[in-house]
Amino acid sequence: MAVKIRLQRRGKKGQAFYHIVIADGRAPRDGKFIENIGTYNPLVKPADIKLDFDKALDWLQKGAQPTDTVRSILSYKGILYKSHLLKGVKKGALTEEQANAKFDAWLQEKQDKIDNVVQTTDLEKKENKKKLLEAETKVKDARSNEIAKKRLAEIEAKEEGAKEEVAEGEVKEAAAEGEVKEVAVEGEVKEEVKTEAKEEKPAEVKAEVTPEIKAEEPKEEAPKETTEKEVVAEDKKETKVEEKAEVKEEAPKEEKEIKAEVKKEEPKKETVETKEEAPKVEEKKEAPKKEEKSPE
């Protein structure tokens, strides 16, 4: 029966963990075993190995055959080198003191190497962490810069919108002021037109009234062939007509002064009316003269 030193798998999928056991070579890998002498965790760097040095050396000296992986583990821990030195002691090539001294020196060198590996792995881990932090800081800086740019763009857009609103408000205010001014000007123009219309109406009424009176007067005073009694009556009428003519001559002067203040067009109309009135007065004056000649 061949006895082997081999690994027995434990742990879940993707996280392997092994036991170092002494088992029959005919037994399955994860089956019965004779003795458990240690553990092996390959997931850690450097690998975590816990091994009973004396039991492993004893089984090796008894003739147990290690597997390839277990052989590398025994070499790493110095069990194979220790077994080699003990064989030299048995043959008389070395004394136990010399063998122990050589093994201690080798073990010290091995431990130094392991410490160096641990330090280098620690440094690598720290460097990797620094690199990760630097990468994260770069990503954060890039994101913060993008966010700052977006915020600046938003702020600029808001400022532009506010400026546009202010400009639109100023334009609207200016337009409103212009409309107010236009309305005020229109109101002033309307008031002026109203005042002018009010001033024009009395003048027109006077101008309309005076021609009607003058047009009626000549009809009533038309000349007639009468007797001597009628001549006396006509003389009296002539005196009255002269008085009325004087009154009428004074009235056009007042009307002319009023019309000159209103507009330039109104004086033209009044002058025409005065021209029409003048011959009527002359007719009235001439008519009695003809009648005077008739009695002779």
C-alpha positions, 0 to 999 in steps of 0.5 A: 500500500502506497501512502501519499502526501496530497491536497484535499480540496475544500472551499466553494467555487472560485475560492479554492482552499486545500488541506494537506493530508496523508492518505492511501493512494487508492482512496479518492481525492476528497475521500478518507485520509490518514492524517491532516498535517496542514492547510494551503491557501493559494488565493493570498499573495504570498500563499498562506501555508500552515504545516506541521513541520515534524509530522511532515518530516516524519512521514517523508522519512517513512516513505510517503510520496508527495505529489508535485504540488505538495513537493513544492510546498515541502521545498518552500518550507525546507522540509526536503532540505532538512530530510537531505541533511538528516540522511547525511548525518546518518551516513556520517558525512555531517554532524547534527550540529553542522546540519542544524547550522546549515538549515538555520542559515538556509531558513534565514535566507528563505525568510529574508526572501519571503520578507522581501516578497511581502514588502514588494507586494505591499509596495505594489498594492500601495502603488496600485491604490495610488494609481486608482486614486489618481485615476479617480481624482482625474475622473472626478476633476473631469466631471467637476469641470464638465459640471462647472462648464454646464453651470457656467453655460446655464448662468450665461444663458440666464444672464443673456435671457435677463439682458434680453428681457431688460432690453425688451422691457426698455423697448416696451417702455419706450414704445409705451412712452411714445404712445403716451406722447402720441396720445397726448399730442392727439389730445392737444390737437383735438383740444386745439381743433375744438377751441378753433371750432368753438371760435369759428362757430360764433363768427360764422353765425354772425356772418350768416345772420348779417347777410340775411338781414341785409338781404331783407332790408333792400326788399322792404325799402325798394323805391316807389313812385308816390305823391308828395305825401309819400315823398315826405315819408320817404325822406324820413325813411332815408334818414332811418336808412342812413342811420342803419347804414352807419350801424351796418358799416360799424358791424362789418368792421367788428366782424373783420377784426374777429375773423382776422383772429380766427383764420385767413379764409374767413376774412375772404368770405366777409370781404365778399359779403361786404362787397355785396352789401355795399351796392345795396346801400348805394341803391338805397341812397340813389333811389330817393334822388330819382323820386325827388326829381319826379315831383318837379 
